[in-house]
Amino acid sequence: MKIAGLDIGGANTDLAIIDFKDDEIESIAIDFEYLPMWSNNNELISTLKQLIEKICPLDSLDGVGISMTSELVDAYKTKKEGVLDVVFKCEELFNCPIGFVGLNDIISLKNIKSRPIEVAACNWIATSKITSKIDENCIFIDTGSTTTDIIPIKNGKECSKGRTDFERLATGELVYTGTLRTNIASFIDKIPIKNKEYRIASELFAQTADVYMVLDKIDVDDYICDTFDGEGKDKIDCMRRISRLVCSDLDYLSSSDVIDISKFIYKKQVEQIVDGLKQVVDYQNLDTVVITGLGKDILANEAAKILNLKIRSMNEFLSDEECIVAPAIGTALMMKDYLE
């Protein structure tokens, strides 16, 4: 049985195709594509087709599971409109059974059209299915390019207090900060440089991907999103963008200055995750975390260390590359169970 799992995000679309033999995983193939759904949602069908056909023929799939967070992009007036746009496009593309990850289980194509809001931003449900195989009592931290999910699991079941993104922003279970696409001006208001504090410019000058390129925590292949200025992604380009945060440039700031600025920003972003994580730890009384996502070692690991939590990694179950698309893998696993 060959099952595809898709996680259709606002910026990235992730794919996992799992071959099952005798109810066991025989192989997992993964891929992903940067697709800004706020501007290019009309390219979703062609993007999905190309992603899948790089791995296997479209008609060789026995089922397709779909999770999504793209319904929130500002191309859509409501989440319902965004969900249904994805649903109709997937219905047009696939001839095999398709299902959508909801809060409780997979929802069929037949039922989704009358219950679209039930699948909005539920990819963390799919990730929890994998996490529970690693530890039945833990908090998983999935730090991706844009957001960080902080989800408690007890007795092998997710027990998130918030059931929507709106609710999870209040419970600490969603921190809207990520490894690549977070505008630095959204969480920093002052930066220390040589014993002085400088207020920063609230513009789209630099994002967290620039910081982690400067600090050698990601490489250019990881920098999959667009840059704010449309220029390159090498370290000098990133330094140039960071210097603009204080209305400066590399004629005035040295490389050492920009590295110090980047270290300060890094520390503050980790503190954002610590704030949400501590809230979840305090009300769930759990002392173990399972980290995953592109930022698992860069951000999630550091946040957990500050709170002296026991740290496990999803790479006990998946490879590091597979951890980046964990929701897509979890979606495929849920779809396989649904079909059976």
FIKOL-279517 format. One record per residue: x, y, z of N, C-alpha, C in turn; residue number from 1. Coordinates in steps of 0.02 Angstrom, whole numbers. Atoms other than C-alpha are relative to their C-alpha. Last residue first. Layout:
N
ROMI      npx      npy      npz     capx     capy     capz      cpx      cpy      cpz   seq
ROMI        X        Y        Z        X        Y        Z        X        Y        Z   NUM
...
//
This chain:
340
ROMI      npx      npy      npz     capx     capy     capz      cpx      cpy      cpz   seq
ROMI        7       69      -24     -400        7      351      -58       -8       48   340
ROMI       18       44       54     -417      166      252      -11      -72       23   339
ROMI       69      -16       20     -418      270      410      -23      -47      -55   338
ROMI       45       28      -51     -261      186      477      -73       10      -19   337
ROMI       -6       72        6     -169      225      314      -47      -34       50   336
ROMI       40       19       59     -233      403      318        1      -75      -10   335
ROMI       71       -4      -17     -168      427      496      -44      -22      -58   334
ROMI       14       54      -47        4      364      446      -73        0       20   333
ROMI        2       63       38        7      478      293      -17      -59       45   332
ROMI       62        0       40      -40      627      402       -7      -64      -41   331
ROMI       55       17      -45       97      585      527      -66       -3      -37   330
ROMI       -7       72      -15      223      585      385      -56      -22       46   329
ROMI       19       37       61      159      753      322        5      -75       12   328
ROMI       73        1        8      163      823      500      -23      -37      -63   327
ROMI       34       47      -44      344      763      521      -76        2       -7   326
ROMI       67        8       29      409      858      369      -42      -49       42   325
ROMI       21      -65       27      566      929      451      -70       -4      -29   324
ROMI       28      -41      -54      582      771      557      -26       67      -27   323
ROMI       71       16       -7      605      671      396      -34       41       55   322
ROMI       34      -28       58      770      760      361      -76      -13        5   321
ROMI        3      -73       -7      831      725      537      -38       32      -57   320
ROMI      -64      -33       14      786      541      515       -8       76       11   319
ROMI       -9      -23       69      629      475      600       71       27       -9   318
ROMI       48       37       41      592      374      758        9       16      -74   317
ROMI        0       68      -25      733      424      877      -46      -45      -43   316
ROMI      -45       41       41      749      574      762       15      -68       31   315
ROMI       39       42       45      594      638      851       45      -41      -46   314
ROMI        8      -25       67      713      701      984      -42      -48      -42   313
ROMI       -6       53       49      714      681     1172      -14       30      -69   312
ROMI        9      -13       71      749      815     1300       10      -65      -40   311
ROMI      -30       57       34      723      802     1488      -16        7      -75   310
ROMI       43       56       17      676      976     1547       41      -57      -32   309
ROMI      -27       62      -30      792     1097     1636      -45      -60      -12   308
ROMI       48       22      -50      684     1249     1589       20      -67       33   307
ROMI        8      -54      -49      830     1333     1499      -48      -21       56   306
ROMI      -58        0      -46      871     1167     1416       -7       54       53   305
ROMI        9       53      -49      695     1155     1342       57       -3       50   304
ROMI       55      -20      -45      712     1325     1258       -9      -53       55   303
ROMI      -25      -52      -45      882     1278     1186      -53       22       50   302
ROMI      -47       30      -46      817     1115     1112       24       50       52   301
ROMI       37       41      -48      668     1200     1033       46      -29       54   300
ROMI       44      -37      -45      771     1339      953      -33      -43       53   299
ROMI      -18      -71       -5      920     1279      850      -39       35       55   298
ROMI      -63       -8      -36      907     1092      879       18       73       11   297
ROMI        0       41      -62      722     1073      836       64        9       40   296
ROMI      -33      -35      -55      719     1222      717        7      -41       63   295
ROMI      -63      -31       24      682     1127      556       39       31       57   294
ROMI        4      -57       44      552     1022      647       68       28      -20   293
ROMI        0       17       72      558      907      797       -4       65      -40   292
ROMI      -10      -55       46      584      905      985        1      -24      -72   291
ROMI      -24       31       62      512      782     1110        3       55      -52   290
ROMI       20      -26       65      497      859     1282       28      -43      -55   289
ROMI      -37       26       58      498      780     1455      -26       33      -63   288
ROMI      -70      -21       -4      451      859     1622       43      -25      -58   287
ROMI      -41       46       38      261      860     1620       72       24       -2   286
ROMI      -44       36      -46      154      946     1752       38      -56      -36   285
ROMI        3       72       15       18      992     1626       45      -42       46   284
ROMI       68       27       -9      -23     1167     1690       -6      -74      -15   283
ROMI       30      -15      -65      155     1222     1726      -69      -30        8   282
ROMI      -30       42      -52      236     1134     1578      -36       10       66   281
ROMI       26       68       10      115     1217     1455       27      -47       55   280
ROMI       72        0      -12      148     1392     1521      -29      -70       -5   279
ROMI        9       -1      -73      335     1356     1531      -75        0       18   278
ROMI      -15       67      -27      334     1306     1347      -11       -2       75   277
ROMI       56       46       15      248     1466     1292       10      -68       32   276
ROMI       61      -28      -30      373     1580     1381      -60      -46      -12   275
ROMI       -1       16      -72      522     1469     1336      -65       23       33   274
ROMI       22       70       -5      473     1486     1153       -1      -22       72   273
ROMI       70        4       22      483     1676     1160      -27      -71        9   272
ROMI       42      -21      -57      644     1663     1261      -74        0      -17   271
ROMI        4       58      -44      725     1565     1118      -46       17       60   270
ROMI       48       45       31      682     1712     1005       -8      -64       41   269
ROMI       68      -25      -10      764     1834     1126      -51      -46      -33   268
ROMI       18        8      -70      926     1734     1132      -72       20       13   267
ROMI        8       72      -12      934     1723      943      -23      -12       71   266
ROMI       65       18       29      907     1911      927      -15      -74       13   265
ROMI       51      -29      -43     1053     1943     1046      -70      -19      -24   264
ROMI        1       40      -61     1165     1823      950      -54       25       48   263
ROMI       33       63       16     1118     1909      787       -5      -45       62   262
ROMI       72      -15        7     1163     2081      856      -39      -65      -11   261
ROMI       24      -13      -68     1332     2012      912      -75       15       -1   260
ROMI        2       65      -34     1360     1938      738      -26        9       71   259
ROMI       60       34       24     1312     2105      661       -6      -69       32   258
ROMI       60      -33      -26     1439     2198      768      -63      -39      -19   257
ROMI        4       17      -71     1576     2072      728      -62       31       32   256
ROMI       27       68       -3     1542     2093      543       -9      -22       71   255
ROMI      -47       53       19     1571     2279      569      -35      -68        0   254
ROMI       -2       56      -46     1434     2411      569       49      -53      -26   253
ROMI       -2      -25      -68     1457     2580      485        5      -56       52   252
ROMI      -52      -51       -2     1496     2538      303       11       24       72   251
ROMI      -65       30      -14     1399     2376      328       58       48       -8   250
ROMI      -23       44       54     1234     2468      342       70      -24       17   249
ROMI      -71       -5       14     1129     2564      467       17      -44      -60   248
ROMI       -8      -54       50      947     2603      503       74       11      -17   247
ROMI      -16      -61      -38      953     2493      660       17       57      -47   246
ROMI       45       -2      -58      862     2348      577       12       62       43   245
ROMI       53      -48       12      957     2392      418      -49        5       59   244
ROMI      -24      -67      -17     1110     2304      488      -54       53      -11   243
ROMI        3       -8      -72     1013     2139      484       23       70       21   242
ROMI       70       -8      -20      981     2155      297       -6       12       76   241
ROMI       24      -65       25     1165     2187      260      -72       12       22   240
ROMI      -27      -52      -44     1217     2042      370      -26       69      -20   239
ROMI       38        5      -63     1102     1926      272       24       54       50   238
ROMI       68      -25       13     1174     1984      106      -41        0       64   237
ROMI       -6      -73        6     1349     1957      177      -68       32      -14   236
ROMI       -9      -30      -66     1306     1781      237        4       77       -4   235
ROMI      -64       16      -31     1235     1722       71        9       42       63   234
ROMI        6       33      -65     1049     1730       37       67      -18       31   233
ROMI      -28       67      -11     1035     1849     -110       -6      -25       71   232
ROMI      -70       10       17      919     1996     -143       23      -69       21   231
ROMI       -6       30       67      730     2010     -151       71      -13      -21   230
ROMI      -20      -50       50      730     2133       -6        8      -28      -70   229
ROMI       44      -59       -2      628     2027      116       18       52      -53   228
ROMI      -29      -51      -42      713     1865       63      -45       62       -2   227
ROMI      -24      -61       31      602     1729       -7       34       46       50   226
ROMI       50      -53       12      588     1564       84       31       58      -37   225
ROMI       43       16       57      697     1408       65      -52       54      -14   224
ROMI       32      -66        8      844     1460      173      -46       -4      -61   223
ROMI       54       -5      -49      886     1279      218      -41       64       -9   222
ROMI       52       47       22      988     1258       58      -59       -1       48   221
ROMI       41      -32       51     1083     1417      103      -54      -46      -26   220
ROMI      -37      -17       61     1146     1342      264      -48       24      -53   219
ROMI       30       29       60     1073     1346      438       46       14      -58   218
ROMI       45       51      -26     1151     1373      610      -43      -31      -55   217
ROMI      -18       66       26     1301     1466      540      -42      -56       29   216
ROMI      -27       40      -56     1268     1619      652       19      -71      -20   215
ROMI      -57      -36      -28     1249     1735      501       33      -41       55   214
ROMI      -54        4       50     1136     1608      414       63       33       28   213
ROMI      -28       67       -7     1035     1591      575       50      -15      -56   212
ROMI      -38        9      -63     1007     1779      587       35      -67        1   211
ROMI      -61      -40        6      956     1797      404       44       -9       61   210
ROMI      -46       37       43      832     1653      422       66       37       -9   209
ROMI      -42       44      -40      757     1748      569       47      -43      -42   208
ROMI       38       54      -31      695     1888      459       47      -49       34   207
ROMI      -36       64      -11      766     2055      407      -46      -50       34   206
ROMI      -70       -2       21      706     2222      336       34      -69        5   205
ROMI      -16       68       23      517     2211      337       71       -1      -26   204
ROMI        7       10       72      502     2372      436       14      -73      -16   203
ROMI       54       48       10      482     2421      618      -17       -5      -74   202
ROMI       49      -23       50      651     2505      631      -52      -54      -10   201
ROMI       -6       26       68      744     2459      790      -56       26      -45   200
ROMI       66       21       22      775     2557      948        4      -23      -72   199
ROMI       27      -32       59      959     2561      990      -70      -28      -14   198
ROMI       60       32       26     1030     2524     1161      -28       40      -58   197
ROMI       56      -44       10     1210     2575     1195      -59      -41      -25   196
ROMI       21      -33      -62     1350     2475     1273      -52       54      -10   195
ROMI      -55      -35      -33     1431     2429     1107      -24       44       57   194
ROMI      -60       -1       42     1269     2382     1018       52       42       36   193
ROMI      -61      -30      -28     1116     2331     1119       59       -6      -49   192
ROMI      -59       43        9      957     2302     1017       60       34       32   191
ROMI      -64      -33      -10      785     2372     1056       56      -50       -6   190
ROMI       10      -72        7      608     2328      999       64       40       11   189
ROMI      -55      -39      -27      626     2143      960      -18       74       -6   188
ROMI      -13       21      -69      481     2021      936       59       36       33   187
ROMI       61       22      -35      391     2074      776       13      -20       72   186
ROMI       33      -57      -32      539     2178      714      -63      -20       37   185
ROMI      -35      -14      -63      632     2015      682      -33       59       37   184
ROMI      -25      -69        4      503     1964      552       31       19       67   183
ROMI       24      -47      -50      485     1776      571       34       68       -7   182
ROMI       42      -53       28      507     1678      410      -24       52       50   181
ROMI      -17      -35       61      654     1562      441      -39       65      -11   180
ROMI      -71        1       16      666     1471      607       18       44      -60   179
ROMI      -30       56       36      494     1509      676       71       13      -23   178
ROMI      -70      -17       14      388     1615      791       34      -60      -30   177
ROMI       -7      -17       71      200     1616      814       70       28      -14   176
ROMI      -41      -61       -3      200     1524      979       16       17      -73   175
ROMI      -21      -26       65       59     1397      985       37       65       12   174
ROMI      -10       58       44       27     1288     1138       15       19      -72   173
ROMI      -72       15        6       54     1431     1260       14      -55      -50   172
ROMI      -19       54      -46     -131     1428     1309       75      -15        0   171
ROMI       11      -20      -69     -183     1596     1234       27      -51       50   170
ROMI      -40      -60      -12     -110     1569     1059       -6       24       72   169
ROMI      -68       22      -19     -184     1394     1069       48       59       10   168
ROMI       -2       22      -69     -361     1464     1071       71      -17       23   167
ROMI       20      -56      -41     -340     1562      909        4      -18       74   166
ROMI      -58      -44       -5     -245     1418      829      -15       59       45   165
ROMI      -10      -38       62     -392     1306      869       63       42        9   164
ROMI       18       44       56     -418     1167      997        4       36      -67   163
ROMI       26      -38       57     -329     1247     1144      -15      -46      -58   162
ROMI       56      -39      -26     -311     1141     1301      -33       41      -56   161
ROMI       -6      -73        6     -202     1016     1206      -63       35       27   160
ROMI       49      -29      -46     -220      840     1271        6       75        1   159
ROMI      -10      -73       -8     -132      734     1141      -56       28       43   158
ROMI       50      -40       35     -151      549     1179       15       74        8   157
ROMI       -1       13       72      -16      421     1224      -50       40      -41   156
ROMI       25       67       12      -56      420     1410       -8      -14      -75   155
ROMI        4       40      -60      -27      607     1413      -33      -67      -17   154
ROMI       25       68       12       33      714     1269        1      -37       66   153
ROMI       -7       51      -52       57      902     1280      -31      -66      -21   152
ROMI       59       41      -11       79     1007     1122       12      -53       53   151
ROMI      -22       28      -64      198     1153     1095      -59      -39       28   150
ROMI       53       35      -36      183     1203      912       29      -30       63   149
ROMI      -21       52      -46      311     1331      850      -62      -28       35   148
ROMI       33        5      -65      278     1437      697       31      -55       42   147
ROMI       43      -57      -17      355     1503      536      -27       -2       71   146
ROMI      -26      -61       30      496     1393      468      -36       62       28   145
ROMI       -8        0       72      458     1250      586       27       66      -26   144
ROMI      -19      -66       23      478     1223      772       15       -3      -74   143
ROMI      -13        2       72      383     1069      829       13       71      -24   142
ROMI      -13      -67       25      393     1052     1017       19       -7      -73   141
ROMI      -41       -5       60      317      894     1087        3       73      -23   140
ROMI       22      -58       39      268      888     1269       41        0      -64   139
ROMI      -51      -49       19      282      721     1355      -34       62      -30   138
ROMI       13      -56      -45      192      570     1424       55       52      -10   137
ROMI       72       -6      -11      173      428     1299      -18       58       46   136
ROMI       11       -9      -72      351      448     1234      -75       13       11   135
ROMI      -65      -11      -32      420      397     1063       -7        5       76   134
ROMI      -39       62        8      265      319      985       68        4       34   133
ROMI       22       49      -50      163      462     1059       34      -67       -7   132
ROMI      -31      -14      -65      267      584      957      -19      -52       52   131
ROMI      -69       25        1      216      504      792       31        8       69   130
ROMI        3       73       10       29      523      821       70      -31        0   129
ROMI        9       32      -66       59      697      894       -3      -76       -6   128
ROMI      -66        6      -32      128      754      726       -5      -36       67   127
ROMI      -37       52       34      -40      717      643       68      -11       32   126
ROMI       32       63      -18     -136      819      771       38      -58      -31   125
ROMI      -30       22      -64       -9      958      747      -32      -64       26   124
ROMI      -57       43       15      -68      968      565       35      -24       63   123
ROMI       -2       60      -42     -238     1028      624       61      -44      -13   122
ROMI      -60        0      -43     -236     1207      560        3      -58       48   121
ROMI      -44      -58        2     -414     1208      491       56       -7       50   120
ROMI      -67       20       19     -484     1032      478       48       58       -4   119
ROMI      -27       52      -45     -645     1057      577       71      -22      -19   118
ROMI      -39      -32      -53     -679     1221      485       32      -50       47   117
ROMI      -68      -20       19     -730     1126      329       42       27       57   116
ROMI      -34      -10      -64     -879     1030      402       71       27      -11   115
ROMI       49      -27      -47    -1009     1022      261       32       16       68   114
ROMI       30      -59       30     -878     1003      124      -54       32       45   113
ROMI      -37      -61      -13     -774      889      232      -36       62      -25   112
ROMI       23      -36      -59     -901      749      241       32       69        8   111
ROMI       73       -7       -1     -886      674       68      -24       45       56   110
ROMI       18      -51       49     -700      707       58      -75       12        0   109
ROMI        3       19       70     -680      605      216      -16       59      -44   108
ROMI       67      -15       25     -627      673      385       -1      -12      -75   107
ROMI        5      -18       70     -475      591      465      -73       14      -18   106
ROMI      -21       54       45     -478      591      654        1       27      -71   105
ROMI       11       66      -29     -522      693      808       25      -58      -44   104
ROMI      -18        2      -71     -459      869      775       -6      -70       30   103
ROMI       40      -42      -44     -464      847      587       21       -9       72   102
ROMI      -12        6      -72     -339      780      460      -42       51       38   101
ROMI      -28      -61      -28     -415      773      286        6       -7       76   100
ROMI       28      -18      -65     -451      620      180       38       58       30    99
ROMI      -36      -53      -35     -424      566        0      -37       17       65    98
ROMI       31      -26      -60     -470      404      -88       42       54       33    97
ROMI        1       50      -53     -389      389     -260      -36       29       61    96
ROMI       53       48       15     -430      496     -412       -6      -54       53    95
ROMI       -9       70      -19     -329      647     -355      -62      -42      -17    94
ROMI      -63       33       17     -308      816     -440       -1      -75       10    93
ROMI      -12       -2       72     -484      891     -446       62      -41      -19    92
ROMI       51       43       31     -526      835     -269       10       -2      -76    91
ROMI      -22       69      -11     -361      911     -210      -50      -49      -32    90
ROMI      -59       12       43     -408     1078     -289       25      -71        8    89
ROMI       22        6       70     -583     1072     -214       59      -12      -47    88
ROMI       40       60        9     -517     1035      -39      -18       -9      -74    87
ROMI      -46       58        1     -381     1168      -46      -38      -64      -15    86
ROMI      -42       -8       60     -508     1303      -96       48      -59       -6    85
ROMI       36       26       57     -629     1233       34       39        9      -65    84
ROMI        5       74       -3     -504     1257      174      -33      -27      -63    83
ROMI      -66       28       13     -465     1436      122        0      -76        0    82
ROMI      -16       -8       72     -648     1487      107       67      -31      -17    81
ROMI       43       46       38     -685     1413      278       15        5      -74    80
ROMI      -31       66       -2     -536     1505      352      -40      -51      -40    79
ROMI       14       39      -60     -613     1669      296       39      -66       -3    78
ROMI       36      -44      -47     -575     1810      172      -14      -36       65    77
ROMI       67       23      -15     -442     1706       84      -33       47       51    76
ROMI       35        8       64     -286     1771       -2      -73      -18       10    75
ROMI       46      -55       14     -238     1833      171      -27        0      -72    74
ROMI      -33      -52       40     -166     1666      221      -51       52      -23    73
ROMI       -5      -64      -35     -257     1575      362       29       56      -43    72
ROMI       64      -35        2     -319     1427      258        3       69       32    71
ROMI        1      -54       50     -139     1376      226      -64       40       -1    70
ROMI        2      -62      -39     -126     1276      387       -6       60      -47    69
ROMI      -12      -67       28     -163     1108      309        1       53       54    68
ROMI        8      -48      -54     -169      921      331       17       68      -28    67
ROMI      -16      -71        7     -201      803      187      -11       35       67    66
ROMI       22      -36      -59     -202      613      174       25       72       -4    65
ROMI      -35      -63      -14     -190      534        2      -32       31       63    64
ROMI       36      -48      -40     -234      354      -39       42       61       13    63
ROMI       61       33      -25     -184      204     -143      -42       46       43    62
ROMI       18      -12      -70      -57      304     -244      -65      -36       18    61
ROMI      -23       57      -40        9      228     -406      -20        7       73    60
ROMI       51       52       -3      -98      347     -511       23      -63       37    59
ROMI       58      -22      -39       13      496     -469      -51      -57        9    58
ROMI       57      -22       41      168      407     -532      -60       17       44    57
ROMI       37       57       28      308      401     -402      -56       26      -45    56
ROMI      -11       61      -40      441      510     -319      -34      -61      -32    55
ROMI      -73        7       -8      465      663     -431       16      -65       37    54
ROMI      -26       36       57      283      632     -480       77       -1       -3    53
ROMI       13       72       -2      225      677     -307       35      -37      -56    52
ROMI      -31       30      -59      307      848     -299       -8      -76        1    51
ROMI      -72        4       12      259      892     -478       36      -33       59    50
ROMI      -13       49       53       76      849     -452       75       -9      -10    49
ROMI       11       67      -29       68      943     -287       17      -54      -51    48
ROMI      -53       12      -49      146     1098     -366       -6      -70       31    47
ROMI      -61       17       37       32     1091     -518       58      -16       47    46
ROMI        9       64       35     -123     1082     -408       64      -20      -36    45
ROMI       -1       58      -46      -64     1218     -289       -4      -66      -37    44
ROMI      -50       48       22      -16     1346     -422        0      -64       42    43
ROMI       22       28       64     -175     1450     -403       49      -52      -27    42
ROMI       42       59      -14     -125     1473     -221      -27      -32      -63    41
ROMI       -5       51       54       18     1583     -281      -44      -60       12    40
ROMI       -5      -29       67        0     1748     -186       -5      -51      -56    39
ROMI       32      -66        0      -52     1708       -7        1       33      -69    38
ROMI       71        6       17      -13     1525      -41      -36       67        1    37
ROMI       35      -51      -38      173     1558      -45      -74        3      -20    36
ROMI       58      -23       39      235     1391     -113      -38       51       42    35
ROMI       22      -65      -22      407     1333      -56      -55       24      -46    34
ROMI       -6      -54       48      416     1150     -101      -24       65       32    33
ROMI       39      -59      -17      442      993        0       13       54      -51    32
ROMI      -21      -59       39      504      816      -23      -41       59       25    31
ROMI       25      -66      -18      496      649       66       24       53      -49    30
ROMI      -31      -49       45      509      464       29      -30       68       15    29
ROMI       30      -67       -2      473      339      167       40       44      -47    28
ROMI      -42      -57       19      506      153      147      -40       64        7    27
ROMI      -56       26       40      445      -19      204       47       56      -21    26
ROMI      -28      -50       45      334       40      346       60      -30      -36    25
ROMI      -60      -33      -25      246     -112      419       25       51      -52    24
ROMI       18      -45      -55       67     -172      393       61       36       30    23
ROMI       21       41      -57      124     -318      285       -9       43       63    22
ROMI        1       70       19      213     -196      170      -15      -41       62    21
ROMI       12       48      -53      183      -10      180        1      -71      -28    20
ROMI       17       66       25      259      117       62       -7      -47       60    19
ROMI      -21       58      -39      254      293      132      -25      -63      -35    18
ROMI       31       58       30      251      450       27       27      -62       34    17
ROMI      -30       64      -20      286      609      126      -38      -56      -35    16
ROMI       26       64       25      255      782       55       38      -58       32    15
ROMI      -43       58      -15      274      957      125      -34      -64      -23    14
ROMI       40       61        8      199     1117       54       46      -59        7    13
ROMI      -31       61       24      282     1274      119      -50      -57       -5    12
ROMI      -61      -14       38      225     1454      140       31      -62      -31    11
ROMI        6      -64       33       45     1450      202       59       15      -44    10
ROMI       -6      -59      -43       56     1266      238       -8       64      -39     9
ROMI        3      -60       43       -7     1114      145       -1       61       45     8
ROMI       12      -54      -48       48      959      241        6       65      -39     7
ROMI      -16      -69       20       28      813      121      -15       47       59     6
ROMI       21      -48      -50       36      628      164       22       69      -22     5
ROMI      -32      -66       -1       44      504       20      -30       41       57     4
ROMI       41      -55      -24        1      321       45       41       64        0     3
ROMI      -39      -61        7       68      170      -51      -44       60       18     2
ROMI       43      -60        0        0        0        0       44       62        0     1
//
